[in-house]
C-alpha cells in the first residue's frame, strides 16, 4: 500500500480489521499522510508564526519593561507557540516529501510529545494570564505580590504531569489524520471528550470571572484606560475560546466519525481543524501586542511615540511662556484660566505616568491606596471611639477573658467623612468614593489601650495617623514593594508609627502569647522590644482579609546613615560587596563585625542594652519564638542632637559625636515550626555541613547565640 490520505474506508480497515495491531499499523497507519490542504496551512501558517513569535520573543527578552507582568506570561506563551509551530512544520514537511512518520518511530513519539507540551503550555499560560489579573487586584495589599516564578513553575509542572498521564495510558502515536499526537481509539475518544469539556469549562470559568472582576473593581477615574484594557482582554479571551473550541470540536467529531463510521467528509474536517490551529498561532501573538501597555512600549521602541512626546514638550514650553507672561495685575478670570490650563497639564502628566505601567499594576496600586486610606481611617475611628460616641455600627464582643475581647466597626465612605472631627482633603474623598463597605476588627482593645497609655508621653497615635497629613505618604507607599518577607509597611508622616501587615499565622501567635506579652511589657519598662499598639483585621468585599499591627518605629527619623539587622548568625549574613552603597541596603551580622565591630557607646548604655536584650530573648525563648533581630540604626546627628531626650526612643549617643544609635528588637513573630526545621536541615544538606550556623534554630539555641552576639558587640562578658 502506497502513502495515502484518510478516508472512511481507511478508518474501517483500521478499526474493523481482524489482523493483529502491529500488522494494522504496518499496513495502514504508517502510510497515512497529512492532507494536502493541511500541509499548506501548516507550511505557510507556521512560517508566519515562527517569524512573529521569534521576533516578539527576542524583543521581550531585550526590553525589560515588556517582561513586567503580565509580559513575562506572554513571553512564556511565545516559547510554547514556537515549539508548536516547529512540530507542525516537521509533520507538514514529512508529508510534503511523501515521507510519512511511522507510528512507533522515535520521531513520531517525539513529535507527539512536542504536540502535547506546546498545546498544554499555551493553554496553561493563557489561564495563568487571567488568574494573574484577578489575583493581583484581590491581593493588592500584599507588598511583594510578585508570583512570576510560581506561575511559570506551575505551568511547567501541570504540563509535565498531564503529559506523563497521557503517555502512561498509551494514548500517543500516529493518528488517522497523519499527525503524531493523541491516537484515534475508543479509550482516546472518551479521554479526549472529557478532557476537551473540562478545558473549555475551566477556561470559561477563570477567564470570564477575571474579566468580570477587573471590570467591577475599576475606579471611576480610570474608566477610559480601563475600557482599552478590557477590550483587549475580552478579544484575547474570546479569540482563544472560539478558535480552540472550534478546532477541538472538529477534531473530536472527525475522531468519532472515524471510530463509529459516521458518513462525514474526514479530509475536509481535518483541514478545517488545521486552519483553526494555525489561526490560533497567528492571531494570539498579534492580539498580545495590542495590550495597551505592550503596544505603547513597542511603539516607543521603534520611534512612533517620539512625535507625541515632542507635542507634549512643546505644550509645556508654551504653557511655561504663557504663565511667565502673566502680569501680577491680571484679572481673576485670566488667572483662573491659567490655573485650569495648568491643572490639565498636571492631569496629562499623571495619565502619562499611569500609562508607563501595565494597567493591572496601576489598578493594583490604586486599590492599595484605597485600602490604606480606609485602614488609617479605621484606626483613627478606633482611637476616636475611646473618648467619643460615634454614629457608626459598633459591635462589642465582650468576654470574661479580656484577652479574647473584640470590637468590630462597620462603616462606609459617607460615615468616614461625617465621623472625622476634621475636614478630609478632597483627594482622600475622591480616592475612596467608589470603595465598598469595610469592617474593622479590633483585637483586645483594652489591652493595647493600656500599652499605649504607658507611651502617651512619647507619641500621639491619633495625630500620627492624621489622614490629611499622611495622604502624600499613602500615595507613595501604595507603590511600595514592602519588605523581604512580602509583608507591607507604612510609616506614619511623623515617623513615630509603623503599620505592618501580618500573616494569619503571625496573627495567631500574637493572640496566643498576648497575655504573657502584655505582662512582660508592663513589668519590663526598659524592654528593647518594638511594642505593638494595636492588632486589627480589615474585611472587605471581593478582597482577602488584611491583618495588621500598629507598632512603634525604632528609627523615628529619615536621617539614617546605616541599618544593621543582627540575629547572631553567621551563615548568609553578609550583604556588603565591593561596590555596595552601604546607605541603600540593610546590612547584617558579618557586615557589622567587618565595618563597626562594636557599639561605640558608653559603658552604662552598653550594659543597659546587653541586660535588656538578654532578658527579652529569654522571654522569646519561653514563648518558642525565633528569627527576632536587634535592629541598629546608625543616625547622622542634627546640630541640636544633644537636646534629644532619651525617653523619646531607645537612643544612644555614639562616642563619635557625629552619630547616634536607635536600637530595638523586631521581627519576633516566628515560631520554630516544621517549616523552619525543614529550612535549617535543607541548608545543611545543600552546603554538606552539619554544623552550619543557619539563622533558623531551636529557640534555646537561637537565644543563646543571640545573647553571645549581644555580649560581643557591647563588650560585656
Secondary structure, DSSP 4 states (H G I P E B T S, - for coil): ---B---HHHHHHHHH--S-HHHHHHHTGGGB---HHHHHHHHHHHHHHHHHHHHHHHHHHH-GGGGTTTHHHHHHHHHHHHHHHHHHHHHHHHHHTT-PPPTTSHHHHHHHHHHHHHHHHHHHHHHHHHHHHHHHHHTTT-S----HHHHHHHHHHHHHHHHHHHHHTT-EEE-TTS-EEE--SHHHHHHHHHHHHHHHHHHHHHHHHHHHHHHHT--GGGHHHHHHHHHHHHHHHHHHHHHHHHHHHHHHHHHHHHHHT----HHHHHHHHHHHHHHHHHHHHHHHTTSHHHHHHHHHHTTTTHHHHHHHHHHHHHHHHHHHT--TT--HHHHHHHHHHHHHHHHHHHHHHHHTS-HHHHHHHHHHHHHHHHHHHHHHHHHHHTTS--SSEEEEE--SSGGG-EEEEEE-HHHHHHHSSSPPPHHHHHHTTT---EEEEEESHHHHHHHHHTTTTT--HHHHT-HHHHHHHHHHHTT----TTS--EEE-TTSSEEEEEE-HHHHHHHHHHHHHHHHHHHH-TT--B--EEEEEEEEETTS--EEEEEEE-SS--S-EEEEEEE-S--TT-----TT--TTSSEE-HHHHHHHT-S--S-HHHHHHHHHHHHHHHHHHHHTTEE--EEEEEEEE--TTGGG--GGGTTEEE-SSTTEEEEEEEE---EE--HHHHHHHHHHHHHHT-TT---S---HHHHHHHHHHHHHHHHT--
